[in-house]
């Protein structure tokens, strides 16, 4: 495994209790491991922090934070062919959950200490990595509005998120795209286009989860146009009754796909972080490219 560098994001996990980064080396020692913690302060430079950790000889990178932190650390682990460990200290922790990594800190460190390495797929959008999903439309709009409210008005993350979501639902703002998938050309008008790394469950209480992370495919979901009330009803019906289908969205599986639009750029949400990307936007999967310290998927 080599020297363990823990990349701890002090800004992760808004609204939940999180450990003091200075306590992390002690937790690793309890499991017979030596770890050096590199803490990212709010507004800090993640790339520079990772440069320092790697220059110090890190042989294993551990991301202590949410999905955005895990994405940034995983990109470097992939680049250097290092193992990635995950301490789920963010708000939602989708990647850790789908890997089966426990939410409790000591149990998550135990997973790293056990040293079981799995190979999982990663997605790319315009050659930038995503571990969970990338999307265009409604969600990106919500994230940008939430961040603007936090920055300009000093609102908390959850308050800003609720206000941003309500604002987006009042005006879903469908857009036109041309999608090329598996040699097929599709033209759609949609408020939301979602690309997942592997297949996502879209119905019932497990909606938003993945059964596996090494199937070598992308999942594409293109939502049909909806009014604000229609979007709310769809979300409730899918969650509570487990019903969604062809009348709600188009669904495909593919190894690669391209999304073109009239605009020269589209805002793309990639593991919860939004950036403008040049069109056409190209999505691909890199099968079993990332080494992650995680429980055996067949265990339990």
C-alpha positions as CSV (number, residue, x, y, z in Angstrom):
1,X,0.0,0.0,0.0
2,X,2.9,2.4,0.7
3,X,2.7,5.7,2.5
4,X,-0.9,6.8,3.1
5,X,-1.8,10.5,2.3
6,X,-5.3,11.5,3.6
7,X,-6.8,14.4,1.7
8,X,-9.3,16.0,4.1
9,X,-11.7,18.6,2.9
10,X,-12.6,21.0,5.7
11,X,-15.6,22.2,3.7
12,X,-17.2,18.8,3.3
13,X,-20.2,17.5,5.2
14,X,-22.2,20.7,5.8
15,X,-24.9,20.0,8.3
16,X,-23.4,16.9,9.7
17,X,-20.9,16.2,12.5
18,X,-17.4,15.4,11.2
19,X,-14.2,14.5,12.9
20,X,-11.3,17.0,13.4
21,X,-8.7,16.2,10.8
22,X,-6.0,16.1,13.5
23,X,-7.7,13.0,14.9
24,X,-7.5,11.0,11.7
25,X,-3.8,9.8,12.1
26,X,-4.8,8.3,15.5
27,X,-7.7,6.4,14.0
28,X,-5.3,4.9,11.3
29,X,-2.8,4.0,14.1
30,X,-5.5,2.0,15.8
31,X,-5.6,-0.2,12.7
32,X,-1.8,-0.5,12.4
33,X,-1.4,2.2,9.7
34,X,0.6,5.4,9.4
35,X,-1.2,8.2,7.6
36,X,-0.3,11.8,6.9
37,X,-3.2,14.2,6.7
38,X,-3.3,17.1,4.2
39,X,-6.2,19.4,5.0
40,X,-7.8,21.5,2.4
41,X,-9.1,24.8,3.9
42,X,-12.2,26.4,2.5
43,X,-11.3,28.1,-0.8
44,X,-8.0,26.2,-0.9
45,X,-6.3,24.8,-4.0
46,X,-6.9,21.1,-4.2
47,X,-4.5,20.6,-7.1
48,X,-1.6,22.2,-5.2
49,X,-2.5,20.1,-2.1
50,X,-2.4,16.9,-4.1
51,X,0.9,18.0,-5.7
52,X,2.4,18.3,-2.2
53,X,1.1,15.0,-1.0
54,X,2.4,13.2,-4.1
55,X,5.8,15.0,-3.9
56,X,6.1,13.6,-0.3
57,X,5.9,10.1,-1.7
58,X,2.3,9.1,-1.2
59,X,1.7,5.5,-2.3
60,X,-2.0,5.5,-1.5
61,X,-4.4,8.4,-1.6
62,X,-7.4,8.6,0.8
63,X,-10.2,11.0,0.1
64,X,-11.8,12.3,3.3
65,X,-14.9,14.3,2.2
66,X,-17.8,14.2,-0.2
67,X,-18.2,13.1,-3.8
68,X,-16.5,16.2,-5.1
69,X,-13.4,15.6,-3.0
70,X,-13.4,11.9,-3.9
71,X,-13.6,12.9,-7.6
72,X,-10.5,15.2,-7.4
73,X,-8.4,12.7,-5.4
74,X,-9.5,9.7,-7.7
75,X,-8.3,11.6,-10.8
76,X,-4.8,11.8,-9.3
77,X,-4.9,8.2,-8.1
78,X,-5.9,7.1,-11.6
79,X,-3.2,9.2,-13.2
80,X,-0.5,7.7,-10.9
81,X,-2.0,4.2,-10.8
82,X,-2.3,4.4,-7.0
83,X,-4.9,2.8,-4.8
84,X,-7.8,5.0,-3.6
85,X,-9.3,4.9,-0.2
86,X,-12.5,6.7,0.8
87,X,-13.6,8.1,4.1
88,X,-17.3,9.2,3.5
89,X,-17.3,12.6,5.3
90,X,-19.5,14.5,2.9
91,X,-23.2,15.1,2.9
92,X,-24.4,12.3,0.6
93,X,-21.4,10.1,-0.2
94,X,-22.9,8.4,-3.2
95,X,-19.7,6.7,-4.4
96,X,-18.8,5.3,-1.0
97,X,-22.4,4.0,-0.5
98,X,-22.4,2.2,-3.9
99,X,-19.0,0.7,-3.0
100,X,-20.4,-0.6,0.3
101,X,-18.0,1.5,2.4
102,X,-19.4,2.1,5.9
103,X,-20.5,5.6,6.9
104,X,-18.9,5.3,10.3
105,X,-15.3,6.6,10.4
106,X,-13.6,3.7,12.3
107,X,-15.3,1.1,10.1
108,X,-14.3,3.0,6.9
109,X,-10.6,3.0,8.1
110,X,-10.9,-0.7,8.8
111,X,-11.8,-1.2,5.2
112,X,-8.6,0.5,4.1
113,X,-6.6,-1.5,6.6
114,X,-7.9,-4.7,5.2
115,X,-6.4,-3.8,1.9
116,X,-8.9,-5.4,-0.4
117,X,-8.5,-3.7,-3.8
118,X,-11.3,-3.6,-6.4
119,X,-11.2,-2.4,-10.0
120,X,-14.1,-0.1,-10.9
121,X,-15.1,1.8,-14.0
122,X,-14.8,5.6,-14.3
123,X,-16.7,7.8,-16.7
124,X,-15.3,10.7,-18.6
125,X,-17.0,13.8,-20.0
126,X,-14.8,15.8,-22.4
127,X,-11.9,13.8,-20.9
128,X,-12.7,14.8,-17.3
129,X,-13.4,12.1,-14.8
130,X,-16.7,11.3,-13.1
131,X,-17.3,8.5,-10.6
132,X,-21.0,8.8,-10.2
133,X,-22.7,10.8,-12.9
134,X,-22.7,13.8,-15.1
135,X,-25.7,15.8,-16.1
136,X,-26.9,18.7,-18.2
137,X,-29.9,20.9,-17.4
138,X,-32.0,21.0,-14.2
139,X,-29.4,19.8,-11.7
140,X,-26.6,22.0,-13.0
141,X,-28.9,25.0,-12.8
142,X,-29.8,24.2,-9.2
143,X,-26.1,23.8,-8.2
144,X,-25.1,27.1,-9.8
145,X,-28.0,29.0,-8.1
146,X,-27.2,27.3,-4.7
147,X,-23.6,28.3,-4.9
148,X,-24.5,31.9,-5.9
149,X,-26.8,32.2,-2.9
150,X,-24.2,30.9,-0.6
151,X,-21.6,33.3,-2.0
152,X,-23.7,36.5,-2.4
153,X,-26.2,36.1,0.4
154,X,-24.4,34.0,3.0
155,X,-27.1,31.4,3.1
156,X,-26.4,27.9,4.4
157,X,-26.1,25.0,1.9
158,X,-29.4,23.4,2.6
159,X,-31.4,26.6,2.7
160,X,-29.8,27.7,-0.6
161,X,-30.4,24.3,-2.1
162,X,-34.1,24.4,-1.2
163,X,-34.6,27.8,-2.7
164,X,-32.6,27.0,-5.8
165,X,-34.6,23.8,-6.3
166,X,-37.9,25.6,-6.1
167,X,-36.8,28.3,-8.5
168,X,-35.6,25.7,-11.0
169,X,-38.9,23.7,-10.7
170,X,-40.9,26.9,-11.4
171,X,-39.2,27.2,-14.7
172,X,-37.8,23.8,-15.9
173,X,-36.4,25.5,-19.1
174,X,-36.2,22.6,-21.6
175,X,-33.4,22.7,-24.2
176,X,-32.8,21.0,-27.5
177,X,-30.0,18.5,-27.9
178,X,-28.9,16.0,-30.6
179,X,-27.6,12.8,-29.0
180,X,-25.5,10.2,-30.8
181,X,-25.6,6.8,-28.9
182,X,-24.7,3.4,-30.3
183,X,-24.8,4.8,-33.9
184,X,-28.3,6.2,-33.5
185,X,-29.0,9.9,-33.9
186,X,-31.7,11.3,-31.5
187,X,-33.1,14.7,-31.3
188,X,-34.8,15.6,-28.0
189,X,-36.1,18.5,-26.1
190,X,-35.5,18.0,-22.4
191,X,-35.1,19.8,-19.0
192,X,-32.6,17.2,-17.8
193,X,-30.1,14.8,-19.4
194,X,-28.3,12.4,-17.0
195,X,-25.3,10.1,-17.7
196,X,-24.4,7.5,-15.1
197,X,-21.2,5.5,-14.6
198,X,-22.9,2.1,-14.8
199,X,-26.6,1.5,-14.5
200,X,-28.7,3.5,-12.0
201,X,-31.8,2.3,-10.3
202,X,-34.5,4.8,-11.3
203,X,-37.5,3.3,-9.5
204,X,-38.5,2.7,-5.9
205,X,-36.8,3.3,-2.6
206,X,-33.4,2.4,-4.1
207,X,-33.6,5.0,-6.8
208,X,-30.3,6.7,-7.3
209,X,-28.2,3.7,-6.4
210,X,-26.1,1.3,-8.5
211,X,-25.9,-2.5,-8.1
212,X,-22.4,-2.6,-9.6
213,X,-19.6,-0.4,-10.7
214,X,-17.7,-2.6,-13.1
215,X,-20.1,-3.4,-15.9
216,X,-18.2,-1.3,-18.4
217,X,-21.3,0.8,-19.5
218,X,-22.8,4.3,-19.2
219,X,-26.5,4.7,-18.5
220,X,-28.2,7.6,-20.3
221,X,-31.6,9.0,-19.2
222,X,-33.3,11.8,-21.1
223,X,-36.3,13.2,-19.2
224,X,-39.3,14.2,-21.3
225,X,-40.5,17.8,-21.0
226,X,-42.5,18.4,-17.8
227,X,-44.2,21.3,-16.0
228,X,-43.1,22.2,-12.5
229,X,-46.0,20.2,-11.0
230,X,-45.3,17.3,-13.4
231,X,-41.7,17.1,-12.2
232,X,-42.8,17.0,-8.6
233,X,-45.4,14.3,-9.3
234,X,-42.9,12.2,-11.2
235,X,-40.4,12.3,-8.4
236,X,-43.0,11.3,-5.8
237,X,-44.5,8.6,-8.0
238,X,-41.0,7.1,-8.8
239,X,-40.0,7.1,-5.1
240,X,-43.2,5.9,-3.5
241,X,-44.8,3.7,-6.1
242,X,-41.7,2.6,-8.1
243,X,-43.3,3.5,-11.4
244,X,-41.6,5.3,-14.3
245,X,-41.2,4.3,-17.8
246,X,-41.1,5.2,-21.5
247,X,-43.6,8.0,-21.0
248,X,-41.3,9.7,-18.5
249,X,-37.9,9.3,-20.0
250,X,-35.7,7.7,-22.6
251,X,-33.1,5.2,-21.3
252,X,-30.1,3.7,-23.0
253,X,-26.9,1.9,-22.1
254,X,-23.7,2.6,-24.1
255,X,-19.9,2.7,-24.0
256,X,-19.8,6.2,-25.4
257,X,-22.2,8.9,-26.5
258,X,-22.1,12.5,-27.7
259,X,-24.4,15.4,-26.9
260,X,-24.6,18.3,-29.4
261,X,-26.4,21.6,-29.0
262,X,-26.7,25.0,-30.7
263,X,-24.9,26.7,-27.8
264,X,-21.0,26.6,-28.0
265,X,-21.0,25.6,-24.3
266,X,-23.2,23.7,-21.9
267,X,-23.1,23.7,-18.1
268,X,-22.3,20.1,-17.0
269,X,-22.6,18.9,-13.4
270,X,-19.9,16.3,-12.8
271,X,-20.1,14.5,-9.4
272,X,-21.9,17.6,-8.1
273,X,-19.4,20.2,-9.4
274,X,-20.5,22.4,-12.3
275,X,-18.4,23.7,-15.2
276,X,-19.0,25.0,-18.7
277,X,-17.9,22.5,-21.4
278,X,-17.5,23.0,-25.1
279,X,-20.0,21.3,-27.3
280,X,-20.3,18.7,-28.5
281,X,-20.0,17.1,-25.1
282,X,-18.5,13.6,-25.3
283,X,-19.0,10.9,-22.7
284,X,-17.1,7.6,-22.4
285,X,-16.4,4.9,-19.9
286,X,-13.0,3.5,-18.9
287,X,-13.7,-0.1,-17.7
288,X,-12.1,-1.3,-14.5
289,X,-9.6,1.6,-14.6
290,X,-9.5,2.7,-10.9
291,X,-8.2,0.7,-8.0
292,X,-10.3,1.3,-4.9
293,X,-10.0,-0.1,-1.4
294,X,-13.5,-1.4,-0.7
295,X,-15.4,-4.4,0.6
296,X,-15.8,-7.4,-1.7
297,X,-19.1,-6.8,-3.5
298,X,-20.0,-10.5,-2.9
299,X,-19.5,-10.3,0.9
300,X,-22.4,-10.3,3.2
